[in-house]
């Protein structure tokens, strides 16, 4: 099979439109449509349904998309290894780091260590909330992710690495004293909070703690950016609850007097796990990056 057809198919899906994909690939739309038709003929299945809004994958299309991602990545890796045979590890490795977790604090160190130990590896780091990393691993867009949760999720496997404790982060003007004693969830019901959206693992753990305490959680804003939440706390718009490593970053970057308190009754926490495909083996460069990531995560304990 012509690998170009698989690459074109991936581009069509990612762009959501044959027209936009043709522009991206710098080929005529009829030629791209013919490539798609040839691919559908090869698999004897309809891969995409088209409408005025764009294209949507069929069930067969989802299968082909997932395998196409893996095939192209393996082809790129084979080319890189052939060029560097007998030399250093090389190739592209994609890693997802959950933004509302201690994983996000490892991005720079992961880049530095990978460059130091394996300068031939091109590291692609994703810190996004737009799509679940487990799904991106299943469809081949990511090779590994450091995410919240223990699974199980069909198609991926989880390796629990760290138990993250969440803490209260609040401006001193809200009247929370800056002492070392823990603060109960029941004492937090009067505070306004700026938190991640409800589907986020951090938010789910917070919601569960308030439910167990039979207390209302007052949310004044839902934000998908750690930096914006930090600025909201700094601007005295509300408090937040974050993993300890993220809280330390907020305090370090703040120009205000920020109070951080441990939470008890109940403790709010979540498991940070390494997530990889359970069917596609990692390449040699990816295994090397995984080893670095696991060792860096150990330093957070």
C-alpha positions as CSV (number, residue, x, y, z in Angstrom):
1,X,0.0,0.0,0.0
2,X,1.1,3.6,-0.7
3,X,2.0,5.1,2.6
4,X,1.0,8.5,1.2
5,X,-2.6,7.4,1.3
6,X,-2.4,6.7,5.0
7,X,-0.8,10.0,5.6
8,X,-3.4,11.8,3.6
9,X,-6.2,10.0,5.4
10,X,-4.8,11.1,8.8
11,X,-4.6,14.7,7.6
12,X,-8.2,14.6,6.3
13,X,-9.4,13.3,9.7
14,X,-7.3,15.8,11.7
15,X,-8.3,18.8,9.6
16,X,-12.0,17.6,9.6
17,X,-12.3,18.5,5.9
18,X,-11.0,17.2,2.5
19,X,-10.8,20.8,1.3
20,X,-8.7,22.0,4.3
21,X,-6.5,18.8,4.0
22,X,-5.9,19.4,0.3
23,X,-4.7,22.9,1.2
24,X,-2.5,21.6,4.0
25,X,-1.0,18.9,1.7
26,X,-0.7,21.2,-1.3
27,X,-2.5,18.9,-3.6
28,X,-5.7,19.2,-5.7
29,X,-8.9,18.3,-3.9
30,X,-9.9,15.8,-6.7
31,X,-6.6,14.0,-6.3
32,X,-7.0,13.8,-2.5
33,X,-10.6,12.5,-3.0
34,X,-9.2,9.8,-5.3
35,X,-6.6,8.8,-2.7
36,X,-9.4,8.4,-0.1
37,X,-11.5,6.4,-2.6
38,X,-8.5,4.1,-3.3
39,X,-8.0,3.6,0.4
40,X,-11.7,2.7,0.9
41,X,-11.5,0.3,-2.0
42,X,-8.4,-1.4,-0.5
43,X,-10.2,-1.9,2.9
44,X,-13.5,-2.6,1.3
45,X,-15.1,-0.3,3.8
46,X,-16.5,3.2,4.0
47,X,-14.0,5.1,6.1
48,X,-15.5,8.6,6.2
49,X,-18.9,10.1,5.9
50,X,-19.1,13.6,4.3
51,X,-21.4,16.5,5.0
52,X,-21.5,20.2,4.6
53,X,-19.9,20.4,8.1
54,X,-16.9,18.2,7.1
55,X,-16.0,14.6,7.5
56,X,-16.6,12.1,10.3
57,X,-15.0,8.7,10.7
58,X,-17.0,5.5,10.5
59,X,-16.2,2.6,12.8
60,X,-14.0,1.2,10.2
61,X,-12.4,4.6,9.7
62,X,-11.5,4.7,13.4
63,X,-9.7,1.4,13.2
64,X,-7.7,2.4,10.1
65,X,-6.9,5.8,11.6
66,X,-5.4,4.1,14.8
67,X,-3.3,1.7,12.7
68,X,-2.2,4.3,10.3
69,X,-0.8,6.4,13.1
70,X,1.2,3.4,14.4
71,X,2.4,2.4,10.9
72,X,3.6,5.9,10.0
73,X,5.4,6.3,13.4
74,X,7.0,2.9,12.8
75,X,8.1,3.9,9.3
76,X,9.6,7.1,10.6
77,X,11.4,5.2,13.4
78,X,12.7,2.6,10.9
79,X,14.1,5.4,8.7
80,X,15.7,7.1,11.7
81,X,17.2,3.8,13.0
82,X,18.5,2.9,9.5
83,X,20.2,6.3,9.1
84,X,21.7,6.0,12.6
85,X,22.4,2.3,12.7
86,X,25.0,1.5,15.3
87,X,25.0,5.1,16.5
88,X,22.8,6.9,19.1
89,X,19.1,6.5,19.7
90,X,17.1,8.8,17.4
91,X,13.5,9.4,16.3
92,X,10.4,11.2,17.5
93,X,8.7,10.3,20.8
94,X,5.4,11.8,21.9
95,X,4.5,12.2,25.6
96,X,1.4,13.7,27.2
97,X,1.7,15.4,30.6
98,X,-1.5,16.1,32.5
99,X,-1.6,19.9,33.0
100,X,-3.4,19.8,36.4
101,X,-0.8,17.5,38.0
102,X,2.7,17.2,39.2
103,X,3.4,15.8,35.7
104,X,3.2,19.3,34.3
105,X,6.2,20.3,36.5
106,X,8.4,17.7,34.8
107,X,8.2,19.0,31.3
108,X,11.4,21.1,31.3
109,X,13.4,18.5,33.3
110,X,12.2,15.8,30.8
111,X,13.4,17.9,27.9
112,X,16.7,18.6,29.6
113,X,17.4,15.0,30.6
114,X,16.4,13.6,27.2
115,X,18.6,16.1,25.4
116,X,21.5,15.3,27.7
117,X,21.2,11.5,27.5
118,X,19.8,11.0,24.0
119,X,20.3,14.1,21.9
120,X,19.1,12.3,18.8
121,X,15.6,11.9,20.1
122,X,13.0,14.5,19.1
123,X,10.7,14.9,22.1
124,X,7.1,16.0,21.4
125,X,5.4,17.0,24.7
126,X,1.6,17.6,24.9
127,X,0.0,19.5,27.8
128,X,-3.6,19.7,26.6
129,X,-7.1,19.4,28.1
130,X,-8.9,19.2,24.7
131,X,-8.8,15.3,24.4
132,X,-8.2,12.5,26.9
133,X,-4.6,11.3,26.7
134,X,-5.8,7.6,27.0
135,X,-7.8,8.1,23.8
136,X,-4.8,9.7,22.1
137,X,-2.7,6.7,23.1
138,X,-5.3,4.3,21.8
139,X,-5.5,6.0,18.4
140,X,-1.7,6.3,18.1
141,X,-1.3,10.1,18.5
142,X,0.7,9.6,21.7
143,X,3.0,6.9,22.8
144,X,2.7,7.5,26.5
145,X,1.1,9.8,29.0
146,X,1.5,10.7,32.7
147,X,-2.1,11.2,33.8
148,X,-4.5,10.9,36.7
149,X,-6.3,7.7,37.3
150,X,-5.6,4.0,37.7
151,X,-7.8,2.6,34.9
152,X,-8.9,0.2,33.8
153,X,-9.5,1.4,30.2
154,X,-9.6,-1.0,27.4
155,X,-6.8,-0.5,25.0
156,X,-4.3,1.0,27.4
157,X,-2.5,-0.1,30.6
158,X,-1.8,2.0,33.7
159,X,1.3,1.9,35.8
160,X,0.6,3.8,39.1
161,X,3.7,5.9,40.0
162,X,2.6,8.5,42.6
163,X,-0.2,9.4,45.0
164,X,-0.8,13.2,44.7
165,X,-2.1,15.1,47.7
166,X,-4.2,18.2,46.9
167,X,-3.9,21.4,49.0
168,X,-5.8,24.6,49.4
169,X,-4.3,27.7,47.7
170,X,-5.9,31.0,48.8
171,X,-5.0,34.7,49.2
172,X,-4.5,35.7,52.8
173,X,-7.4,38.3,52.5
174,X,-9.9,35.4,52.6
175,X,-9.1,35.0,56.3
176,X,-7.4,31.6,56.1
177,X,-4.5,31.6,58.6
178,X,-1.0,30.5,57.2
179,X,-0.3,27.9,59.9
180,X,0.9,24.3,59.4
181,X,-2.3,22.6,60.7
182,X,-4.6,20.8,58.3
183,X,-7.9,22.4,57.4
184,X,-11.1,20.3,57.1
185,X,-13.2,20.3,53.9
186,X,-16.1,21.4,56.1
187,X,-14.3,24.7,56.7
188,X,-14.0,25.4,53.0
189,X,-17.7,25.7,52.1
190,X,-17.7,29.5,52.6
191,X,-14.9,30.1,50.1
192,X,-15.4,30.9,46.4
193,X,-13.4,28.6,44.2
194,X,-11.8,28.8,40.7
195,X,-11.4,25.2,39.6
196,X,-10.9,23.0,36.5
197,X,-14.1,21.8,34.7
198,X,-16.2,19.0,36.1
199,X,-14.7,16.3,33.7
200,X,-11.1,16.9,35.0
201,X,-9.7,14.3,37.4
202,X,-8.6,17.0,39.9
203,X,-12.1,18.5,39.9
204,X,-13.7,15.0,40.3
205,X,-11.6,14.3,43.4
206,X,-12.6,17.7,44.9
207,X,-16.3,17.2,44.1
208,X,-16.2,13.8,45.8
209,X,-14.6,15.2,49.0
210,X,-17.2,17.9,49.3
211,X,-20.0,15.3,48.7
212,X,-18.6,13.0,51.4
213,X,-18.5,16.0,53.8
214,X,-22.0,16.9,52.8
215,X,-20.9,20.5,52.1
216,X,-21.6,22.7,49.1
217,X,-18.8,23.6,46.8
218,X,-19.0,27.2,45.7
219,X,-17.5,27.5,42.2
220,X,-17.3,31.0,40.7
221,X,-15.3,30.0,37.6
222,X,-14.2,26.9,35.7
223,X,-10.9,27.3,33.9
224,X,-8.9,25.0,31.7
225,X,-5.5,26.7,32.3
226,X,-3.3,26.4,35.4
227,X,-1.8,29.7,34.7
228,X,-5.1,31.5,34.5
229,X,-6.3,29.8,37.7
230,X,-3.0,31.1,39.4
231,X,-3.7,34.6,38.1
232,X,-7.3,34.4,39.4
233,X,-6.0,33.4,42.9
234,X,-3.4,36.2,42.7
235,X,-6.2,38.7,41.7
236,X,-8.2,37.6,44.8
237,X,-11.1,36.3,42.6
238,X,-11.2,33.0,44.5
239,X,-9.3,30.1,46.1
240,X,-8.3,26.9,44.4
241,X,-7.4,23.3,45.2
242,X,-4.4,21.8,43.4
243,X,-1.7,19.1,43.7
244,X,1.0,20.3,46.0
245,X,3.6,20.7,43.2
246,X,1.2,23.0,41.3
247,X,0.5,25.0,44.4
248,X,4.2,25.5,45.0
249,X,4.5,26.9,41.4
250,X,1.5,29.3,42.0
251,X,3.2,30.6,45.2
252,X,6.5,31.0,43.5
253,X,5.0,33.0,40.6
254,X,2.7,35.2,42.7
255,X,3.3,38.7,43.8
256,X,0.7,38.4,46.6
257,X,0.7,36.7,49.9
258,X,-0.7,33.3,49.2
259,X,-1.6,30.8,51.8
260,X,-1.2,27.0,51.2
261,X,-2.9,24.6,53.6
262,X,-3.1,20.8,53.7
263,X,-6.6,19.5,53.6
264,X,-8.0,16.8,55.9
265,X,-11.4,15.2,56.7
266,X,-11.2,13.8,54.0
267,X,-7.8,14.1,52.4
268,X,-8.1,15.0,48.7
269,X,-5.8,13.0,46.5
270,X,-5.4,11.2,43.2
271,X,-3.1,8.6,41.6
272,X,-0.7,9.7,38.9
273,X,0.0,6.9,36.5
274,X,2.1,6.2,33.4
275,X,-0.3,5.2,30.6
276,X,0.8,3.3,27.4
277,X,-0.8,1.2,24.7
278,X,-1.5,-2.4,25.7
279,X,-1.1,-3.6,22.1
280,X,1.6,-1.5,20.4
281,X,5.1,-2.0,21.9
282,X,7.2,1.1,22.5
283,X,10.1,1.8,20.2
284,X,13.7,1.9,21.6
285,X,13.7,5.7,21.8
286,X,10.3,5.7,23.5
287,X,11.5,3.1,26.1
288,X,14.4,5.4,26.8
289,X,12.1,8.4,27.4
290,X,9.8,6.2,29.5
291,X,12.8,5.3,31.8
292,X,13.7,9.0,32.2
293,X,10.0,9.9,32.9
294,X,9.6,7.2,35.6
295,X,12.9,8.3,37.3
296,X,11.8,12.0,37.3
297,X,8.4,11.1,38.7
298,X,10.2,9.2,41.6
299,X,11.8,12.5,42.6
300,X,8.4,14.0,43.3
301,X,7.6,11.5,46.1
